[in-house]
Amino acid sequence: MCYLLENSYLCNTIILTAIIMIDNNPNNEQTQRVARPQQVLEQTVRPEQAPQQMQMTQQQQAAGMSCPYCGAINEPEAMFCAQCGQPISKTICPHCGADIDPDADFCETCHHYIKKDVCSFCGSHLSGNEAYCPECGSPRGGIVCPTCHTLNEFAFCKKCGTALTEGARAMVKQLQMNPDYQELLEIVREYSQLENALPYNSERDIVREQMNARIRERVLTLLAKDDGVEIPIIPPMESKRMTREELEEQKSFKIKMLSTILDKLAVAPTPSPVKARNYAMASKPVGVRLAWVCNFKHAMHSSPCGCAKPHLGGKWVVLGKSSSMDEIKDDK
């Protein structure tokens, strides 16, 4: 009897030790399910919750599209988020296949106008089959600029800025009545004169100009006396020459004035990319190096004709001597 009890105790001890050893083995999944009932309970609960979570996810996906910017759920066919207004889907450029935002009308990859239902010259609606716009009469294939012979898809030449349509020329005339634009043209004229001015290169140039002024005064005095004028009044010669430092200072001052007025004439956000592009081109003055900085990517373009979203706003900026055309992102 004692022998059986001792053997039974020994067997139980061996079995219990084996269970503990197996339980401590993390690689044995079957033993973990037997020795750890709490984990078995959790595993039995999770499969019950998983279908509910999957069902909720499927319902959300069926209900609409999640905005990548704010997370709001939108209609499945929505192109813009109803919460934040950001585009939530992409379109494909019909010319090069690049991804394009749904509100863009121009591909910055291949530099083509992509909207078939909107006239690129005036912004009127098209059915897609017209050879000419029924509103402005512009050809769908583009207009060749009479000044620089560049083919354009917009109302203003992207290279020289010439107005190519009647509507573009009317917009320029209307803008010329704006006091800010008139002031802008005057400052541009003054800046162009400074650009063409010849500064003093040395002290010798100043002395030479003073000598020429005295000679001039002497000659005019003698001529007046020959005409019977005893005490002639000779107006002094106004010299526009200045030192190089003075010239650069005046040019910097004019650039600041130009920048201030260009900020006033900046393009505000508007629904129509075509009308925003036309206004920006009409407000561009001639005679100074400018670049277009858009609000879409804050990139520098040669003009809004190279921007995919000019309707988001932007402005002209003056290019200084340190600015290079390599900074311009479009037309390459």
Secondary structure, DSSP 8 states (H G I E B T S, - for coil): -HHHHHHHHHHHHHHHHHHHHHHT-TT-HHHHHHH-HHHHHHHHHHHHHHHHHHHHHHHHHHH-EE-TTT--EE-TT-SB-TTT--B-S-EE-TTT--EE-TT--EETTTTEE--SSB-TTT--B--S--SB-TTT--BTT-EE-TTT--EESSSB-TTT--B-SHHHHHHHHHHTT-HHHHHHHHHHHHHHHHHH---B-SHHHHHHHHHHHHHHHHHHHHHHHHTT-SS-----------BHHHHHHHHHHHHHHHHHHHHHT-B---S-HHHHHHHHHHT--SSS-EEEEETTT--EESSGGG-S-GGG-EEEEE--TT--GGG--S--
